[in-house]
Amino acid sequence: MSDIPVSERAARIEYAIRDVVVPATALEAEGHEIIKLNIGDPIAYPGLPTPEHMIHGFQESLSRGETGYSPSYGLAELRAAIADDEFAKGWNCTPDDVYVCHGVTEALQIIFTATLEEGTKVLAPGPHYPPYMAYPQLFGAETIEYRLDADDGWRVDFDDVEAKMDENVRLLVLINPNNPTGNVADSNEIDRLISIAEKWPNCMIIADEIYDELDFTGSQTSVASRSQTVPVFTLNGVSKVYYAPGWRIGYMALHDPTSRLGAVRDGIERLLRSRLCASTPAQMGYLAGLTQSRSWMGDYTQKVLAKRDLCLKRISEIDGLDVQAPGGAFYMFVRLTDSKWANDDKKFVLDLLHDEHVLLVHGSGFSKEMGNGHFRLVYLAELDVLNEAFDRIERFLQRSR
Ligand SMILES: Cc1ncc(COP(=O)(O)O)c(C=O)c1O
């Protein structure tokens, strides 16, 4: 009997970050040890554990027997703590504006479901985190990429944004700091983006600020805090700067400065109710993170910065690699300058994996057009592991010439 058909929708989905794990797992099954620098999960690397007080918050909730469903929009205490946090970032966020989800990823699915129709568009940075491309097509919408400048710190190319805006663009996306490039947009750049979006009355902004506390420039700014005209969905959560991605807790916070999101908000609330709720004890763990001291964050950021600096130094010494220094997050988007690889980053990644057992992600997995000729490196491994990875990459590049 032949296979039962899969939906075309599902068959089209790609997620480069985990797709490259398939050949790596096959090599591991043969007994090889792989240096994995592919996944943006801080817990996958030693030395950056989830803070103890957050784990206690989660455990205490379990001990109290809080294992039932919670309210669909999130626990009241957590919504209030998130609203306080967003308020401190400069906008008038109230608990009612906050909706707790199973991570930013679920928030995205809900936003796309509530705002996109056949023929609508999402304008997202190129390169970008893959779900911004994968999900909109499920709703008959299309993701168009605006250019980040590969020669100028991956800054937003505003002319390109302007040229690609039209009445069908429902969502303009800013990931700040960006995954995979690490670029940080400052308040001037955010103001420019808002002034472009405000010319299009049905356009809303998604501000994915999940890496906001990992900002080495000091200039990262909340988009909602700058917008007096355009509605903003602020996205954040526990996965990155609170070092607990497996808890699957994140949120969207709706900033509606001209009160035009009533219908969209109603749609979002219906969707949230229909999927019941986010994990109850995990919300309590996040609450501990938001309400107790964050002095630990500075140490974590210093550790991440030392790793970044080591990678920048190694890259500057290796023929065949070039990089724009990232201003935030924990990624580097490295350019392959040898002509052999400049147009075949996927082959580079797969050949490097097979020959030297280092796992990276091909840049074209983050944008076929604007990521080609690059690879993404997660620089959270220990310094000696990063050094070993660069030794291997250098050896591979030399051998392949
Ligand atoms: C820009 C960006 N947004 C969202 C996510 C996922 O967030 P969550 O774990 O809250 O679903 C990631 C994970 O890598 C990311 O890089």
The ligand as a MOL file (V3000), in Angstrom:
LIG
                    3D

  0  0  0     0  0            999 V3000
M  V30 BEGIN CTAB
M  V30 COUNTS 16 16 0 0 0
M  V30 BEGIN ATOM
M  V30 1 C 14.3520 35.5670 17.1620 0
M  V30 2 C 13.7640 34.4030 17.8910 0
M  V30 3 N 12.4880 34.4520 18.2700 0
M  V30 4 C 11.9310 33.4180 18.9310 0
M  V30 5 C 12.6620 32.2760 19.2300 0
M  V30 6 C 11.9960 31.1450 19.9400 0
M  V30 7 O 11.4520 31.5710 21.1240 0
M  V30 8 P 10.6700 30.5940 22.0990 0
M  V30 9 O 11.6430 29.6040 22.6610 0
M  V30 10 O 10.1210 31.5150 23.1380 0
M  V30 11 O 9.6150 29.9220 21.2910 0
M  V30 12 C 13.9830 32.1860 18.8470 0
M  V30 13 C 14.7680 30.9630 19.1240 0
M  V30 14 O 15.8500 30.7500 18.6560 0
M  V30 15 C 14.5560 33.2880 18.1680 0
M  V30 16 O 15.8190 33.2730 17.7820 0
M  V30 END ATOM
M  V30 BEGIN BOND
M  V30 1 1 1 2
M  V30 2 1 2 3
M  V30 3 2 2 15
M  V30 4 2 3 4
M  V30 5 1 4 5
M  V30 6 1 5 6
M  V30 7 2 5 12
M  V30 8 1 6 7
M  V30 9 1 7 8
M  V30 10 2 8 9
M  V30 11 1 8 10
M  V30 12 1 8 11
M  V30 13 1 12 13
M  V30 14 1 12 15
M  V30 15 2 13 14
M  V30 16 1 15 16
M  V30 END BOND
M  V30 END CTAB
M  END
